[in-house]
Amino acid sequence: FLINQLRSDTSVSSQLDMLTTLYGQLDGLLADSSTGLAPALQGFFDALQQASLDPTSMPIRQVVLSAADTLAQRFGALYSQLQNQERVINEQLAAVTEQTVGLANGIARLNQQIAQQSSVGAEPNALLDKRDEMLRQLAELVGINVVDQGNGMVNVMVGNGQPLVVGNQAYSLSTQPSALDAHRDVIMFQGPGVQQEISQFLSGGQLGGLLRYRAEALDKSFNQLGQLALTVAEQFNALQTSGMDLDGDYGSELPTLFADINSAELMQRRAVAIPGNTGDARLDVAITDATALTGGEYRATMRSGSWVVTTEPGGDVVDPARHGFTLSERGTAANEGDSFLIRPTREGAGSIKKVMTDPRDLALAEPPLRITAGESNSGLAALEVVSSYPAPRPSSENIAALFSELKVSVGASGAVTLIVNGESVTGSLPPQGGVISLRYDEATDTYSLEADDESPDSTDLIRFHLNGPLTDGDSFDVSLHPAPNGTSDNTNALSMLDLRFEKLIGAAGGNGQTLANAYAGLVTGVGARTAELKISQEAADSILAQAQANRDATSGVNLDEEAANLIRFEQAYNASAQVISVARTLFDSLLAAFR
């Protein structure tokens, strides 16, 4: 009992020691001012603050671009450091697994030798002690369960009962890249007629610490940083698209500030096919609302002709649109039961890039027209100005006179109605959205509304883009900027600056956080967990020392006790020597008396 308790406490202490070390490294990475995200995020908003005070200053605009580049690079640097940790964990898993196999082989050999000596009535005490020490060393590497066979041999089980040693036979553990992630190694068990992954079953020891840290800390950091990066890119790109630059061009015609978060490559990499799929279909994952992302992972399974999305782990069925993403299928049709691991935010921090190069393209001003979605809109479409006003551009006064009232509403079957100065203009739009051109015929003083994907011509007044599906009754109000100042306006710059106060992270859940607070929460969580582990480690070390003392008191060698016994035996020897000396003297005296 005491030996088994010692092995158990050894596994717990070894696991906590590994966890404490790894968490300490992560805490230093995220919290340090030279590697953490907080200073770069603050620097970006400070640059926007300066730009809002002087939106026409080219040097200040350049500072904004530089700060955006620094922020993107800091995301990328953190992502690279997390990848480095993942590579180091793979190397440690391989090394510890190799040590485990070596000890298992040694225990199997000792089992054989002990059984042979026991069968002839010998007492293999030295071999038993050596085996106990090997079992203790094995417990430092992984949690084990030891069962005495009764014939001098022991069986050793790991994980969920997988036999590592059975009598004089040892089985093998190895590492190999995961089928779901080539950058991540998993532990494979090679037993009699079976090979299976057992990473999810292992606990205790160094292996348990490595696997637990990767699951509960490293994965969470990847996803939360990715969620932050995707939200930053989406929100600033959206405001860039809705603004106007230093040359009076609309943001929808300009480069975005950050790279597109829904490039074909990124959408493909967010879905990984589960081994065993029988169909050839592939899934693309598009981020539709980064503020609704949870930083979690999901599983999409084909059931009765449609994709059912569940949380991973957990298995709760969810609506992907409410979690900030949508799925689209490509390739041949999927078969019943085919499934994919969905990781919307895993690579977000590594994919964010600053792509704008010309500071004049920063859309810090608000266009003369302001578009507001109706409060009762239930569709996913957003209305944006693609282009307007062929040269020469009308003055703000002429715009106001032309569009004293401009309202867009959507009816059944994709019909679109614009009300211009009290007159209704009706046209049609493809169901999934497209470009609408509002045109004016001066000769007849009439307006026309057409779905058009071609470039604007001289009769176009405004071209709108609906970037998503519409629902019957959806509407958009288009109004004139209350006081348009042209390119010197800072309204859009102020909107960008206000993002630092908006609760964008997890906003769909009703308990959102600002960008800074979300990152601070990640840092605080890791720091608190590190401090908790240090306390647990100290307690585990104390319990281990007590278990060692209890075992030694019963079956070990206590050096203090042996030293005391040595002194006692020495004194007894001296006393016995005195008795013999007195007896000899007495005997000699008796012999002399009778001579």
C-alpha positions in Angstrom: 0.0 0.0 0.0 2.7 2.5 0.9 4.7 1.7 -2.2 1.6 2.2 -4.4 0.9 5.5 -2.6 4.4 6.6 -3.2 4.1 5.9 -7.0 0.8 7.8 -7.2 2.2 10.8 -5.4 5.3 10.7 -7.6 3.2 10.9 -10.7 1.2 13.8 -9.3 4.3 15.7 -8.3 6.0 15.1 -11.6 2.9 16.3 -13.6 2.6 19.4 -11.5 6.3 20.2 -11.9 5.9 20.0 -15.7 2.8 22.1 -15.7 4.3 24.8 -13.5 7.3 25.0 -15.8 5.3 25.3 -19.0 2.7 27.7 -17.6 5.5 29.9 -16.3 7.0 30.1 -19.8 3.6 31.0 -21.3 3.0 33.6 -18.6 6.3 35.3 -19.3 5.5 35.3 -23.0 2.1 36.9 -22.8 2.7 39.4 -19.9 6.1 40.7 -21.0 6.0 44.2 -22.5 8.5 43.2 -25.2 6.6 40.2 -26.4 3.0 40.8 -25.3 0.2 42.3 -27.3 -1.0 45.0 -24.9 1.7 47.7 -25.8 1.2 47.2 -29.6 -2.6 47.5 -29.2 -2.3 50.6 -27.2 0.2 52.1 -29.7 -2.2 51.5 -32.5 -5.0 53.3 -30.8 -2.6 56.1 -29.8 -1.7 56.6 -33.5 -5.4 56.7 -34.4 -5.9 59.3 -31.7 -3.3 61.6 -33.3 -4.9 60.9 -36.8 -8.3 62.0 -35.5 -6.8 65.3 -34.4 -5.2 66.0 -37.8 -6.6 63.6 -40.5 -4.9 65.4 -43.4 -1.3 65.0 -42.0 0.7 62.6 -44.1 3.3 61.8 -41.4 0.5 61.0 -38.9 -1.2 58.8 -41.4 2.1 57.0 -41.9 2.4 56.5 -38.2 -1.0 54.8 -38.2 0.1 52.4 -40.9 3.3 51.6 -39.0 1.4 51.0 -35.8 -1.0 48.7 -37.6 2.0 46.8 -39.0 3.5 46.6 -35.5 0.3 45.2 -34.2 0.0 42.6 -36.9 3.6 41.6 -36.4 3.1 41.2 -32.7 0.2 38.9 -33.3 2.4 36.9 -35.7 5.3 36.8 -33.2 3.0 35.4 -30.4 1.6 32.9 -32.8 5.2 31.8 -33.8 6.2 31.5 -30.1 3.2 29.3 -29.5 4.1 27.2 -32.4 7.6 26.9 -31.0 6.1 25.7 -27.7 4.1 23.1 -29.6 7.3 21.8 -31.4 9.2 21.6 -28.1 6.3 19.7 -26.6 6.4 17.2 -29.5 10.2 16.7 -28.9 9.6 16.2 -25.1 6.8 13.7 -25.8 9.1 11.7 -28.0 11.9 11.8 -25.5 9.7 10.8 -22.5 8.0 8.1 -24.5 11.3 6.6 -25.4 12.3 6.6 -21.7 9.0 5.0 -20.8 9.6 2.1 -23.3 13.1 1.6 -22.0 11.9 1.3 -18.4 9.1 -1.0 -19.5 11.6 -3.4 -21.1 13.8 -3.3 -18.0 10.8 -4.2 -15.7 9.8 -7.1 -18.0 13.4 -8.5 -17.8 13.4 -8.1 -14.0 10.0 -9.9 -13.9 11.5 -12.8 -15.7 14.6 -13.0 -13.4 12.5 -12.6 -10.2 10.1 -15.4 -11.3 13.0 -17.7 -12.0 14.7 -17.2 -8.6 11.4 -17.4 -6.8 10.6 -20.7 -8.5 13.7 -22.3 -6.9 13.0 -20.9 -3.4 15.6 -18.1 -3.6 14.9 -14.6 -2.1 15.6 -12.1 -5.0 15.6 -9.1 -2.7 18.1 -7.1 -4.7 16.1 -7.6 -7.9 12.8 -6.6 -6.1 14.4 -3.4 -4.9 15.7 -2.7 -8.4 12.3 -3.3 -9.9 10.6 -1.0 -7.3 13.1 1.7 -8.3 12.3 1.3 -12.0 8.6 1.5 -11.2 9.2 4.7 -9.3 11.1 6.2 -12.2 8.3 5.1 -14.6 5.7 6.8 -12.3 7.7 10.0 -12.8 7.1 9.7 -16.6 3.4 8.6 -16.7 0.7 7.6 -14.3 0.7 3.8 -13.9 -1.3 1.0 -12.2 0.8 -1.9 -10.9 -0.9 -5.3 -10.3 1.0 -8.2 -8.6 0.5 -11.5 -10.4 1.4 -13.5 -7.4 4.3 -15.4 -9.0 6.9 -12.8 -8.5 5.9 -10.8 -11.6 3.9 -7.6 -11.9 1.7 -6.1 -14.6 1.9 -2.4 -15.4 -1.0 -0.6 -17.0 -1.2 3.0 -18.4 -4.0 5.2 -19.6 -7.3 3.5 -19.8 -6.0 0.1 -18.9 -3.6 -0.4 -21.8 -1.0 -3.0 -20.7 2.6 -1.6 -20.8 4.1 -4.7 -19.1 2.5 -8.1 -18.8 4.8 -10.6 -17.1 8.0 -10.8 -19.1 6.5 -9.0 -22.2 6.7 -5.3 -22.7 4.6 -3.4 -25.2 5.5 -0.2 -27.1 4.5 3.4 -27.0 5.5 5.8 -29.7 4.7 9.3 -31.1 3.4 10.2 -34.5 1.8 13.3 -36.1 -1.9 13.6 -35.5 -4.3 12.9 -38.4 -6.0 16.2 -37.6 -2.9 18.4 -37.2 0.4 17.5 -38.7 2.1 19.9 -36.3 0.9 18.0 -33.3 2.2 14.6 -32.1 0.0 12.1 -30.4 0.9 9.0 -28.3 0.3 5.6 -30.0 0.0 2.3 -28.1 1.2 -0.8 -29.9 -0.2 -3.9 -28.2 -1.0 -7.4 -29.1 -2.9 -7.1 -32.5 -3.9 -3.5 -31.8 -2.6 0.0 -32.4 -4.5 3.0 -31.0 -4.0 6.6 -30.0 -4.1 6.9 -26.2 -3.2 10.6 -25.7 -6.6 11.4 -24.3 -6.3 8.6 -21.7 -2.9 9.4 -20.3 -2.5 11.3 -17.1 0.1 11.8 -14.4 3.9 12.2 -14.8 5.7 14.2 -17.3 3.6 12.8 -20.2 0.4 13.8 -18.4 1.7 17.3 -17.7 2.7 17.8 -21.4 -0.6 16.6 -22.8 -2.7 18.5 -20.2 -0.8 21.8 -20.8 -1.3 21.5 -24.5 -5.0 20.8 -24.2 -5.9 23.3 -21.5 -3.5 26.2 -22.1 -1.8 26.1 -25.5 -4.9 25.4 -27.5 -6.8 28.0 -25.6 -4.1 30.6 -26.2 -4.0 29.8 -30.0 -7.8 30.3 -30.2 -8.2 33.4 -28.0 -5.3 35.2 -29.8 -6.8 34.2 -33.1 -10.2 35.5 -32.0 -8.7 38.8 -31.1 -6.8 39.1 -34.4 -9.8 38.2 -36.5 -12.0 40.8 -34.7 -9.3 43.5 -35.1 -9.0 42.8 -38.8 -12.8 42.5 -39.4 -13.8 45.6 -37.5 -11.1 47.9 -38.9 -11.5 46.7 -42.4 -15.3 47.3 -42.2 -14.8 50.9 -41.1 -12.1 51.4 -43.7 -14.6 50.2 -46.4 -17.3 52.6 -45.2 -15.1 55.7 -45.1 -13.5 58.1 -47.5 -9.8 58.7 -48.1 -7.6 61.8 -48.5 -8.4 61.9 -52.2 -12.2 61.7 -51.8 -12.4 58.0 -52.9 -14.8 55.7 -51.1 -13.3 53.0 -48.9 -15.1 50.2 -50.8 -12.8 51.1 -53.8 -9.6 51.2 -51.7 -7.3 48.5 -50.2 -8.3 47.3 -46.8 -6.1 48.0 -43.8 -5.5 44.3 -43.0 -5.6 41.2 -45.2 -8.9 39.6 -46.0 -9.8 37.2 -43.2 -11.9 35.1 -45.6 -9.3 34.3 -48.3 -9.8 31.0 -50.1 -6.8 29.5 -48.4 -7.8 30.5 -44.9 -11.4 29.3 -45.3 -10.1 25.9 -46.4 -7.6 25.5 -43.6 -10.3 26.1 -40.9 -11.9 22.7 -41.6 -10.0 19.4 -41.3 -11.5 16.2 -42.5 -11.9 13.5 -39.8 -10.1 10.2 -40.7 -12.6 7.7 -42.0 -14.7 10.0 -44.2 -16.0 8.1 -47.2 -17.0 11.1 -49.3 -14.8 13.5 -51.2 -16.5 16.7 -50.0 -14.5 19.5 -48.4 -15.7 22.3 -46.2 -14.8 26.0 -46.3 -15.4 28.1 -43.1 -16.1 31.8 -43.6 -16.0 34.2 -40.7 -19.3 36.2 -40.9 -19.2 38.0 -37.6 -16.0 38.0 -35.6 -17.8 39.5 -32.6 -19.8 36.3 -32.3 -16.8 34.0 -32.3 -16.3 32.0 -29.0 -12.7 30.9 -29.5 -13.9 27.3 -29.4 -13.7 24.4 -31.8 -16.5 22.4 -33.4 -17.4 19.3 -35.3 -19.5 19.3 -38.4 -21.2 16.0 -39.2 -23.3 15.1 -42.3 -26.7 13.8 -41.0 -29.7 13.2 -43.3 -28.3 15.5 -46.0 -27.3 18.5 -43.9 -24.4 19.5 -41.7 -25.0 19.4 -38.0 -22.5 21.4 -36.0 -21.6 20.5 -32.4 -19.2 21.9 -29.9 -15.9 20.1 -29.5 -15.7 18.7 -26.9 -19.2 18.6 -25.4 -21.4 17.7 -28.4 -23.9 20.5 -28.0 -25.7 21.3 -31.3 -25.2 24.9 -32.3 -26.1 27.2 -35.1 -22.8 28.2 -36.8 -24.2 31.6 -37.8 -24.8 32.5 -34.2 -21.2 31.6 -33.5 -19.8 33.9 -36.1 -19.1 31.5 -39.1 -20.8 29.7 -41.9 -20.0 26.5 -43.8 -19.9 26.0 -47.5 -19.3 22.7 -49.3 -17.1 22.1 -52.3 -16.2 18.9 -54.2 -18.5 16.0 -54.5 -21.3 15.4 -52.1 -20.5 14.2 -48.5 -21.7 10.8 -47.3 -23.8 10.2 -44.3 -21.6 10.3 -41.2 -18.7 12.3 -42.8 -17.4 14.9 -40.3 -14.9 17.7 -40.1 -13.1 19.4 -37.2 -13.9 23.1 -37.4 -11.3 25.5 -36.0 -12.5 29.1 -36.9 -9.9 31.0 -34.8 -6.9 28.6 -34.5 -4.7 30.3 -37.1 -6.2 33.8 -36.8 -3.1 35.4 -35.1 -0.8 33.9 -37.6 -2.8 35.2 -40.6 -3.3 38.8 -39.8 -1.2 41.1 -42.1 -1.1 44.8 -42.7 -1.7 45.2 -46.5 -2.3 48.9 -47.0 0.8 50.7 -48.2 -0.3 54.3 -49.2 -1.2 56.4 -46.2 -3.5 58.5 -48.4 -5.8 55.4 -48.7 -6.7 55.6 -45.0 -10.4 56.3 -45.0 -10.5 58.6 -42.0 -13.4 60.7 -43.3 -17.0 59.7 -43.5 -18.6 59.8 -47.0 -21.4 62.3 -47.7 -23.9 59.4 -47.6 -24.5 57.5 -44.4 -26.2 54.0 -44.6 -28.0 52.6 -41.6 -29.6 49.1 -41.5 -33.2 48.9 -40.2 -33.6 47.8 -36.6 -35.9 45.0 -37.6 -33.6 43.6 -40.3 -33.4 39.8 -40.0 -31.3 39.1 -43.1 -27.5 39.0 -43.2 -27.0 41.6 -45.9 -25.2 44.8 -45.4 -25.5 47.7 -47.8 -22.3 49.5 -48.9 -21.6 52.3 -51.3 -19.5 51.0 -54.2 -19.1 54.2 -56.1 -21.0 57.4 -56.7 -21.1 60.6 -58.7 -19.3 60.5 -62.0 -16.9 63.3 -62.5 -17.3 66.1 -61.8 -18.4 65.2 -58.3 -21.5 67.2 -57.2 -21.1 69.5 -54.2 -22.5 68.7 -50.8 -25.3 71.2 -51.4 -26.2 69.5 -54.7 -26.1 66.1 -53.0 -28.5 67.3 -50.3 -30.9 68.7 -52.9 -30.8 65.5 -55.0 -31.2 63.2 -52.0 -33.4 64.9 -49.5 -34.7 61.4 -48.8 -33.3 58.1 -49.9 -34.5 54.9 -48.5 -33.8 51.3 -49.6 -36.3 48.6 -48.8 -36.4 44.9 -49.7 -39.6 43.1 -50.6 -40.5 39.6 -51.5 -38.6 37.7 -54.2 -35.6 40.0 -54.0 -37.5 43.2 -55.1 -35.7 46.3 -54.1 -37.4 49.8 -53.7 -35.6 53.1 -53.4 -37.5 56.2 -52.4 -35.8 59.2 -53.9 -37.2 62.6 -53.0 -40.6 61.0 -52.2 -40.7 59.0 -55.5 -40.5 55.2 -55.5 -38.0 53.5 -57.8 -38.3 49.7 -58.0 -35.9 47.2 -59.4 -34.8 43.6 -58.8 -31.7 42.1 -57.2 -30.3 38.6 -57.4 -31.3 36.7 -54.2 -27.7 36.4 -52.8 -27.0 40.1 -53.3 -25.2 42.1 -55.9 -24.6 45.6 -57.2 -27.5 48.0 -57.6 -27.1 51.0 -59.8 -29.3 54.0 -59.3 -29.4 56.0 -62.5 -30.9 59.3 -63.5 -32.2 60.3 -66.9 -32.0 64.1 -67.2 -34.2 64.3 -70.3 -37.1 62.6 -68.6 -36.2 63.6 -65.1 -36.7 60.0 -64.0 -34.7 57.5 -61.9 -34.1 53.8 -62.6 -32.8 51.0 -60.4 -31.0 48.0 -61.9 -29.0 45.0 -60.7 -25.6 45.5 -62.4 -22.2 44.0 -62.0 -20.6 46.1 -64.7 -18.5 49.2 -64.0 -20.3 52.5 -63.6 -21.2 54.7 -66.6 -22.0 58.3 -66.9 -25.6 57.9 -66.0 -24.9 56.3 -62.6 -25.6 58.4 -59.6 -24.8 55.7 -56.9 -23.9 52.1 -57.0 -24.7 50.1 -53.9 -23.5 46.6 -53.0 -25.6 44.2 -50.9 -23.1 41.7 -49.6 -25.4 39.0 -48.4 -28.8 37.4 -48.6 -31.9 39.5 -47.9 -35.1 38.8 -46.0 -38.5 40.2 -46.8 -39.0 43.5 -45.0 -35.3 44.4 -44.6 -34.6 48.1 -45.1 -31.7 50.6 -45.1 -31.8 54.3 -44.5 -29.4 56.4 -46.6 -28.9 59.9 -45.3 -26.6 62.8 -46.0 -23.7 63.4 -43.6 -25.0 66.1 -41.3 -21.9 68.3 -41.8 -19.6 66.8 -44.5 -16.2 68.4 -44.4 -14.7 66.4 -47.3 -11.4 64.7 -46.9 -10.5 66.8 -43.8 -13.4 65.1 -41.9 -12.3 62.9 -39.0 -15.6 61.1 -38.3 -14.5 57.7 -39.5 -11.2 58.1 -37.6 -13.2 58.7 -34.4 -15.3 55.6 -35.2 -12.1 53.5 -35.5 -10.8 55.0 -32.2 -14.1 54.2 -30.5 -13.5 50.5 -31.2 -11.2 50.4 -28.1 -14.3 51.0 -25.9 -16.6 48.6 -27.7 -17.2 45.2 -26.2 -16.4 43.3 -29.4 -15.0 40.0 -28.0 -17.9 37.6 -27.4 -20.4 40.4 -28.0 -23.1 38.0 -29.3 -23.2 36.2 -26.0 -24.3 39.4 -24.2 -21.2 39.6 -22.0 -18.6 41.0 -24.4 -15.2 42.5 -23.6 -13.1 45.2 -25.2 -10.0 44.2 -27.1 -7.7 45.3 -24.3 -9.8 43.6 -21.6 -10.0 40.3 -23.5 -6.2 40.1 -23.8 -5.8 41.2 -20.2 -8.2 38.4 -19.3 -6.0 35.9 -21.1 -2.9 37.1 -19.4 -4.6 37.2 -16.0 -6.0 33.7 -16.5 -2.6 32.3 -17.3 -0.9 34.2 -14.5 -3.5 33.0 -11.9 -3.2 29.4 -13.1 0.6 29.6 -12.8 0.4 30.9 -9.2 -2.2 28.2 -8.4 0.1 25.5 -9.9 3.1 26.7 -7.8 1.0 26.3 -4.6 -0.2 22.9 -5.7 3.3 21.8 -6.6 4.6 22.8 -3.2 1.8 20.8 -1.5 2.4 17.8 -3.8 6.2 17.9 -3.0 5.4 17.9 0.7 2.9 15.0 0.3 5.5 13.1 -1.7 8.2 13.6 0.9 5.8 12.3 3.6 4.9 9.3 1.4 8.6 8.6 1.0 9.2 8.8 4.7 6.2 6.5 5.4 7.5 3.9 3.0 11.1 4.1 4.3 9.9 3.8 7.9 8.3 0.4 7.0 10.6 -1.1 4.4 13.4 1.3 3.7 16.7 2.1 5.4 16.6 5.0 7.8 20.2 6.3 8.2 19.6 8.0 11.5 18.1 4.8 12.9 20.9 2.7 11.6 23.5 5.0 13.1 21.8 4.8 16.4 21.7 1.0 16.2 25.3 1.0 15.2 26.2 2.9 18.4 24.0 0.6 20.5 25.6 -2.5 18.9 29.1 -1.0 19.5 28.3 -0.4 23.1 26.9 -3.9 23.5 30.1 -5.3 21.9 32.3 -3.4 24.3 30.2 -4.5 27.2 30.4 -8.1 26.1 34.2 -7.7 25.7 34.4 -6.6 29.3 32.4 -9.6 30.4 34.8 -11.9 28.5 37.8 -10.1 30.0 36.5 -10.4 33.6 35.7 -14.1 33.0 39.1 -14.7 31.6 40.8 -13.0 34.6 38.6 -14.9 37.0 39.4 -18.2 35.2 43.1 -17.5 35.3 43.0 -16.7 39.0 41.1 -19.9 39.7 43.7 -21.9 37.8 46.5 -20.2 39.7 45.0 -21.0 43.0 45.0 -24.8 42.4 48.6 -25.0 41.2 
